[in-house]
């Protein structure tokens, strides 16, 4: 018995490279419309398809029936790393980002839907490069593996394992993987098209509407303007705010709504917890801004809720420079960096369901203190959470916070101040985008040392894979028979 099936993993990577090749070609219409050079995308496509073909011929004898758990973990991790590496090509070939480390940071930030950037002035970039940045968000949001399942049906039922590795608590809504994927794609496309239409009704042109919709629905955050959404009207900010919240909602909820199964929607505790956190945090931010500034109530409400929803959903769009907010509001923003959106959404972070289960564990501790002989179970959505699942979730939260501390320490060692370092680590792990200090909403990550950028790029990938997926391949048990 083999530990892993190298040929099958190479076969999967061949398909991943084919997907990336096609994604380059999607930028060509923008190239021709704005009369820009197609070379960055044609060369990127040629290089990527070359490796895809080589991988395909190497893996012709791959047997998909032998697909194992180990293959899934390794394939998913390598897919994100390779996608991010080759995503640097348009930046490097066009010369818009000449440094490989900077290009890797930007590419990883795009595909992981983080939205952190090293670019000081995005408005001088060619339209095709701006489109590529936004497209990396959209592709990363839907998940390379989801697309992979459609293209490689030969993986059959085991494809659900690949799908679930990106959302370790995702509720299984249909027994057939392809049925899940097509429904998710339908919802994803529907939200994207609806936002494009609504933004285009406002002052945004079609190009900006598409780019910002890609960034919103994928909870990414790359904008075509240096000031992000602060450049646009309150109408556009409200539209983006609404769609950020919708993008941070679990795809499972939309599935049940489409099926008119409103009982399941009502029973979904994570949804109500997500709504409650957004409402409470948004209200607190609104009050702080209204009491401590000359803003009107509408301005306080719009800025407060926009920024809170942007951070909770890990989107990272900004409508104002929140570094100028009162200290209490800044503390709120930092704490929300550890919240995360709903499980099964395109958002990142610890996620609402895990926070909910941690709170239920704390409640159980107090019950036990008062009633030592009582037997209590932790339930989510009316179903008991198994002991193994509970331990796994608590372990995830502990590991998440441990990695945040380690990442912060490494970045501080490279010469970055503690506030910038801690917020950089938090925002990149959660896939948010802007942070505090020198990486605030109106700044960027270009001034950080190269080692810090490499560490943060790895944190983006680790966070996108929900930590355990990537760390599993470095454990001793992974390589044992």
Residue pairs with C-beta under 8 A, 6 or more apart in sequence:
1 481
2 66
3 70
3 478
3 479
3 480
3 481
4 68
4 70
4 71
4 74
5 62
5 63
5 66
5 67
5 68
5 71
7 58
7 59
7 61
7 62
7 63
8 59
8 62
8 63
8 64
8 66
8 67
8 71
8 75
9 71
9 74
9 75
9 78
10 55
10 58
10 59
10 62
11 55
11 56
11 59
11 62
11 64
11 152
12 75
12 79
12 148
12 152
13 55
13 75
13 78
13 79
13 82
14 52
14 53
14 55
14 56
14 59
15 52
15 148
15 151
15 152
16 79
16 82
16 83
16 144
16 148
17 48
17 49
17 51
17 52
17 55
17 82
17 86
18 49
18 52
18 151
19 139
19 144
19 147
19 148
19 151
20 48
20 83
20 86
20 87
21 45
21 48
21 49
21 52
23 135
23 136
23 139
24 41
24 42
24 44
24 45
24 48
24 89
24 90
24 132
25 41
25 45
26 135
27 41
27 90
27 128
27 131
27 132
27 135
28 38
28 41
28 42
30 36
30 127
30 128
30 131
30 207
31 37
31 38
31 41
31 128
32 38
33 127
34 126
34 127
34 128
36 126
36 127
36 128
37 94
37 126
39 93
39 94
40 89
40 90
40 93
40 94
40 128
40 129
41 90
41 128
41 132
43 89
43 93
44 86
44 89
44 90
44 93
47 86
47 89
48 86
48 89
64 152
64 154
64 155
64 156
64 158
67 155
67 158
67 161
69 161
70 473
70 478
72 158
72 161
72 162
72 165
73 165
73 469
73 472
73 473
73 478
74 473
75 162
76 145
76 162
76 165
76 166
76 465
76 469
77 461
77 465
77 469
77 470
77 473
79 144
79 145
79 148
80 111
80 112
80 144
80 461
80 464
80 465
81 461
83 111
83 144
84 104
84 107
84 108
84 111
84 112
84 457
84 461
85 104
85 107
87 107
87 108
87 110
87 111
87 136
88 97
88 100
88 103
88 104
88 106
88 107
90 128
90 129
90 132
91 97
91 102
91 103
91 106
91 107
91 129
92 98
92 100
92 103
94 126
94 129
96 125
96 126
96 129
97 103
97 106
97 118
97 119
101 450
101 453
101 454
102 118
102 446
102 453
104 453
104 454
104 457
105 116
105 118
105 445
105 453
105 456
105 457
106 117
106 118
106 119
106 133
107 136
108 114
108 457
108 460
108 461
109 115
109 116
109 117
109 222
109 428
109 433
109 457
109 460
110 133
110 136
110 137
110 140
110 220
110 222
111 136
111 137
111 139
111 140
111 144
111 464
112 140
112 348
112 431
112 460
112 461
112 463
112 464
113 137
113 140
113 141
113 218
113 219
113 220
113 221
113 314
113 346
113 348
113 431
113 464
114 220
114 221
114 314
114 316
114 348
114 427
114 428
114 431
114 432
114 433
114 460
114 463
114 464
115 137
115 215
115 220
115 221
115 222
115 315
115 316
115 317
115 431
115 432
115 433
115 434
116 316
116 424
116 427
116 428
116 432
116 433
116 434
116 435
116 439
116 444
116 445
116 456
116 460
117 222
117 433
117 444
117 445
118 444
118 445
118 446
118 453
119 125
119 444
119 446
120 444
120 446
121 226
122 130
122 133
122 222
122 223
122 224
122 225
122 226
123 224
123 225
123 226
125 133
127 207
130 211
130 224
131 207
131 210
131 211
133 211
133 222
134 210
134 211
134 212
134 214
134 215
134 220
134 222
134 224
135 214
136 220
136 222
137 214
137 215
137 218
137 220
137 221
137 222
138 192
138 214
138 217
138 218
138 220
139 147
140 218
140 220
140 464
141 188
141 217
141 218
141 219
141 220
141 247
141 346
142 184
142 185
142 188
142 218
142 346
143 163
143 166
145 162
145 163
145 165
145 166
146 163
146 181
146 184
146 185
148 159
148 162
149 155
149 159
149 162
149 163
149 177
149 178
149 181
150 178
150 181
150 182
150 185
152 159
153 159
153 178
155 162
157 176
157 177
159 177
159 178
160 172
160 177
160 180
163 170
163 177
163 180
163 181
164 170
164 172
165 465
165 466
165 469
166 464
166 465
166 466
166 469
167 343
167 344
167 466
168 392
168 396
168 466
168 468
168 469
169 343
169 344
169 351
169 353
169 354
169 393
170 252
170 343
170 344
171 250
171 252
171 343
171 344
171 381
172 180
173 180
173 183
173 252
173 255
173 256
174 180
174 183
174 255
183 251
183 255
183 258
184 251
187 251
187 254
187 255
187 258
188 217
188 251
188 346
191 217
191 243
191 246
191 247
192 213
192 214
192 217
194 243
195 209
195 212
195 213
195 216
195 217
195 239
195 240
195 243
196 206
196 209
196 210
196 213
197 209
198 239
199 208
199 209
199 212
199 213
199 236
199 239
199 240
200 206
200 209
202 232
202 233
202 235
202 236
202 239
203 232
203 233
203 235
203 236
204 212
204 232
204 236
207 224
208 224
208 225
211 222
211 223
211 224
212 223
212 224
212 229
212 236
212 240
212 317
213 243
214 220
215 221
215 222
215 223
215 315
215 317
216 240
216 243
216 244
216 247
216 315
216 317
217 243
217 247
217 346
218 247
218 346
219 244
219 247
219 248
219 313
219 314
219 315
219 316
219 341
219 345
219 346
219 347
219 348
219 431
220 315
220 316
220 433
221 228
221 310
221 315
221 316
221 317
221 432
221 433
221 434
223 229
223 231
223 317
225 231
225 232
226 442
227 318
227 442
228 317
228 318
228 319
228 441
229 236
229 237
229 240
229 306
229 317
229 318
229 319
230 318
230 319
230 320
230 321
234 298
234 302
237 302
237 306
237 319
238 302
240 306
240 317
241 302
241 305
241 306
241 309
241 310
244 309
244 310
244 313
244 315
244 317
245 278
245 309
245 313
247 313
247 315
247 341
247 345
247 346
247 347
248 274
248 309
248 312
248 313
248 314
248 315
248 341
248 342
248 345
248 346
248 347
249 271
249 274
249 341
249 342
249 345
250 268
250 270
250 271
250 342
250 343
250 344
250 345
251 344
251 345
252 268
252 344
253 265
253 268
253 271
253 342
256 262
256 264
256 265
256 268
257 265
265 271
267 381
267 382
268 381
269 356
269 380
269 381
270 342
270 343
270 352
270 353
270 356
270 380
270 381
271 342
273 352
273 353
273 355
273 356
274 312
274 341
274 342
274 352
277 312
277 339
277 352
278 305
278 308
278 309
278 312
281 308
281 312
281 332
281 336
282 304
282 305
282 308
282 309
283 304
284 304
284 332
285 303
285 304
285 305
285 307
285 308
285 329
285 332
286 297
286 300
286 301
286 304
286 305
287 300
288 304
288 325
288 326
288 328
288 329
288 332
289 295
289 299
289 300
289 303
289 304
289 325
289 326
289 329
290 297
290 300
290 301
292 326
293 300
293 326
295 303
302 319
303 319
303 320
303 322
304 329
306 317
306 319
306 320
307 318
307 319
307 320
307 322
307 333
308 332
308 333
308 336
309 315
310 316
310 317
310 318
310 319
310 432
311 333
311 336
311 337
311 339
311 432
312 336
312 339
312 340
312 341
312 347
313 341
313 345
313 347
314 340
314 341
314 347
314 348
314 349
314 430
314 431
314 432
314 433
315 347
315 432
315 433
316 427
316 431
316 432
316 433
316 434
317 433
318 434
318 441
318 442
320 441
321 440
321 441
321 442
322 329
322 330
322 333
322 440
322 441
323 330
323 436
323 440
323 441
323 442
325 333
330 436
333 436
334 423
334 426
334 436
337 349
337 423
337 426
337 427
337 430
337 432
337 435
338 349
338 350
338 401
338 404
338 426
338 430
339 349
339 350
339 352
339 355
340 347
340 348
340 349
340 350
340 351
340 352
340 354
340 355
340 430
341 347
341 348
341 349
341 351
341 352
342 351
342 352
342 353
343 351
343 352
343 353
343 354
347 431
348 429
348 430
348 431
348 432
348 463
348 464
349 429
349 430
349 431
349 432
349 463
350 396
350 397
350 400
350 430
353 380
354 393
354 396
354 397
356 380
357 378
357 380
357 385
357 390
357 393
357 394
358 393
358 394
358 397
360 378
360 379
360 380
361 378
361 390
361 394
364 376
364 378
367 374
367 376
368 374
368 376
377 384
377 385
378 384
378 385
378 390
379 385
385 393
392 468
396 466
396 467
396 468
399 467
399 468
399 471
400 429
400 467
403 429
403 459
403 462
403 467
404 422
404 425
404 426
404 429
407 425
407 428
407 429
407 455
407 456
407 459
408 418
408 421
408 422
408 425
410 451
410 452
410 455
411 420
411 421
411 424
411 425
411 448
411 452
411 455
411 456
412 418
412 421
414 448
414 449
414 451
414 452
414 455
415 449
416 424
416 438
416 448
416 449
416 452
417 437
417 438
419 436
419 437
420 435
420 436
420 437
420 438
420 439
420 448
421 437
421 452
422 436
423 435
423 436
423 437
423 439
424 435
424 439
424 445
424 448
424 452
424 456
425 456
425 459
426 432
426 435
427 433
427 434
427 435
427 439
428 456
428 457
428 459
428 460
428 463
429 459
429 460
429 462
429 463
430 463
431 460
431 463
431 464
434 440
434 441
434 443
438 447
438 448
439 445
439 448
445 453
445 456
448 456
461 470
462 470
462 471
472 478
